[in-house]
């Protein structure tokens, strides 16, 4: 949601600056110009975000497991999913969360000598 709000604010700012510094405010018949400008800026920023995600994914090595979790990558995936899923009209439903233990390890992930 942070990316959505940031892109919305930047698109409004870009639209206002283009309207003002472009001299459109001098003609009263061009009052409607900031609306498509804001939408265009928002779409352009979101396409740049998707391009950033694609280029960033090219540098991820799939051959070796990561040693520690990457918080920035987690944030990027979370923000992208939170913004794309509503537009695709998709819902995420979690089933069986009550079966996951609150503490300790999941039994199927223990080593064979730890199950005894």
Beta strands, then each sheet from edge to edge (+ up, - down):
end
